[in-house]
Amino acid sequence: MNIWRRFNQTETLEQRLSNEAVRLRKEAQGTPPGIQRERLIRRARQAETASRMTEWLTSPGLQPPK
């Protein structure tokens, strides 16, 4: 019995990370200033950075980011 489940992704990792960043930023806009808002913004930045890094790592020629 195989306990690992596989999922076919309909979006690329970069798209999923980018969408998550947008969702987190929208959620942060509706959150009052404070620790929770800062956490949401930090997670959005992390998702954006991960998306750019993944895009760079999978690009042909591995050109350094600008």
Steps between C-alpha positions, in 0.01 A plus 500: 500500500640836397448756777629792292242694310591677182334813372522639150551872529313718254719804575876534517669542836575862410131566429389338824753700702403821325130434561571429867690830529207690351256324734716578805535867404122532460449336837755736656314803361189396693693436821556778754861610556687268731687173522253296292511750214880506505508119489271497196715757321818305586349177366394683180857627451637150559262353241598770248869435561454123468311550175781714354768257618318201352452684173869590493612146585289348225593759236733403218852624558445587866541872449544685831194695620486872423 
